[in-house]
Amino acid sequence: MLVFFNFGNNLQLFKNFARKVAKPTQKLSNERTFIAVDIKPGAKLLSCWLKLKQQHNLDFIKWVDGSALHLTLRFLGEIPVELVGAISEALSNSLADFNSFNLKVKGLGSFGRPSPRVIWVGVERNETLNGLKQTIDDALLPFGFGREKGLFMPHVTLGRVNFMKNSEAFYDMTDKLQSYTFQEAEIGEVTFYQSLLTPKGAIYKPIRSYRLPNG
């Protein structure tokens, strides 16, 4: 059976119809990405972390893999795959003259009250770290990423809490360690990451790393 479509004199309508038939709409793929510096945990931080795990071994906490500790400088979220290469190159150009530096990993804390939702260690105020974030933010402006609202609160996530029965013991520990210096970390590299979400947690895949020259 033949079916006839009557478009009358509307040529544009016919062209649109023909285009849809000839070229089906394709869904563009995205990648979930962020920019960070890796933090290798030292003995004091590992000891504190172990104590936390032992103290809350009956709670439902998803601990971060020790080899994946990082301090996020900018979370980009889902971006088109076509932008990844251009952003990578822009970061390379912007970071070429940014020197390596040290920062102090200091203080145990959490987000969420009355029950904590994210357990973290912080860093001591560091103007060079703030300058690094500013450099990265500037590099991202041409791609439509505006200035982030709110105060930059650098931290290293240790675990995400689904349920914690004894939060009082946890807060006792954070009160004692809120100003404790765990280690001094050398920041000699920035990494552009892809975050792959899986049922067992996120997997962080480096897209490109940028060595920071010695000052």
N, C-alpha and C positions, 0 to 999 in steps of 0.2 A: 504494500500500500504506500502510495506517495503522499507525503505531507508537505504542503506549501506554506511558507511564512510570508505574510503580506507586510512588507516594510513601507509600502507606498513610496513617497518621494524622499523619505528620510535616509539619505545616504550614510550619514554618520552612525545611525543606529545599526545599519547593516555592517559597517566596518567594525563596530564594537562587537557585534555578534560573531563575525568571522574571526576576530582576534581571539576571542575566548575559546572558540572551537579549535583554532589552529595551535594556540599556545596556552595550555592549561596553567592555572596559577600554581607556582611553586613556593613552598614555604621556606623562607630563608632560615638557615641554622644560626644559632647563637652559642656563645661560650660564656660561662660564668667565670669571672676573673677578678683578681685583686693584686695589689702590689704590696710587698712586705720585705722585712729584713728577718733573717733567721737568727734564732737565739739558741746557742748550744748550752744546755743546762750544766752548771758546775756542781760540785759535791754538796754544798750547802742547800742549794735549791732541790737537788735530787733527794736529799735527806728529808726536807720538809714535805716534799711531794709524797714520799713513801709513808710518812707519818699520817698525812691526810688520808691516803688510801686505806691504811690500816684502821684508822679511827672511824671511817665511814664505809667499811667493807660490806655492810648490810644495806646501805642506801643505794638508790638507783642513780649512779653518776657515770656519764660517758666521758672517760678520761682521754685527753689528747695523746696521741702517740709521741713519745719522748723525742723521736727524731724529726718531728714536724712542728716543733715549737717555733712560733714566729710572732712578730709585732706588725700588725697591719697598718700600712700608711694610707692606703686608699682602696676601698672596696668599690669596684666598678659594676658589679652585678652582671646581668646578661647583656652581652654586646654582640653585634653582628660579626661573624667570622671575618668578613671582609675588612673590618677595622683593626683586627689584631696586629697585622704586620705594620701598619702605619703608626699605631700607638707604640709598638715595640721600638720602632726606629726613632720616634720622637723622644722616648725615654732615654735611649742610647745617646742621643745628641745632648740632651739636657744634663745628664749625669756624668758626662765625659770629664768635667773639671771639678767634680765634687769629691773632696778628699775623705778618706776613711777617718773614723773617730771612735771614741769609747763612750759607753754609757753605763750607768749603774742600775742594775736590776734590784729594785727596792720595794718592800712592802707587799704583804699578802692581803687581798681584798676580794670583794664580790659585787656583782650587780644583782639587784632584786631584794625586796623586803616584803614580809617578814622572813620568808624562806629564800635563801640564795638560789639564783638561776644560773649564774656563770661565776666560776672561781678563777681568779687571775693573780698574777704578780705584776706589780707596776714598775715604773722606771722613774728615777730622779729627774727633775726638771732639767732639760738639756736644750739649749738654744740651737745647737748644731742639728739635733734631731728635728726641731721645728723648721729649721732652714731646709732640711732634706724634704720634708713634707711639702713645704712651699714650692720647692723646685719641681716636684712631681705634679702638684696641682697646676702650676703654670704650664707644664708640658701638655696637660690634658684639656686645657681651655679650648683649643681649636677644634676639639672633637665633641664639644657640647657638654662637657662636664664642668659645671659651675663650681663656685666656692662652696665648701661644705658648711652648713649652718651648725652652730654650736661649738663648744670648746673641744679641742683635740685632747683626748684622754688616752695616751699610749699605754698599752697593757699587753701582757702575754697570757692568753687563755690556757688554763690547765685542765679544766673540765666543765661540762655542762650538766646541770642537775635536773633530773626528772622528779626525784623525790628524796628528801632528807628528813629523817625522823628526829635526829638530835641536832638541831641548828644551834642550840646554846653552846655546845662544845665547839662547834665550828667558829662561832663569833668570839668565843674566849681565845681561840688560837689567833684569829685575825687581829684582835685587840693587842695581843702580845707582839705580833710581828708586823704591825702596820708601818713601822719605820725601820724595819730590819733590812740591812743591805745583804743580799744573797751573793752577789758577784758583780764583777765589772766585765762587760761584754764588748768585744771589739766588733765594730760594724764596718765590714770591708766589702760588702756586696749587697745589692738590691735585686730582688727577684720578682719578675712578672709571672704570676701563677694562674693556671686554670684550676678551678675547683670542680671536681666530679662528685656529685652526690650519689651515694650508694646506701643500701639498707643498713650497712655496717658503719656508716659514717662517711664524712667527706674524705676524698683523696686529692692531695694537692700535687699537681703536675706542673713542673717549671716550663714556662714557654720560652723565657730567656732570662739570663742573669747578667748583671752589670757590675763589674769590678770597680770599686772606688779606689783611685790612686792614693798612695801614701802622701801625706802633706809634707 
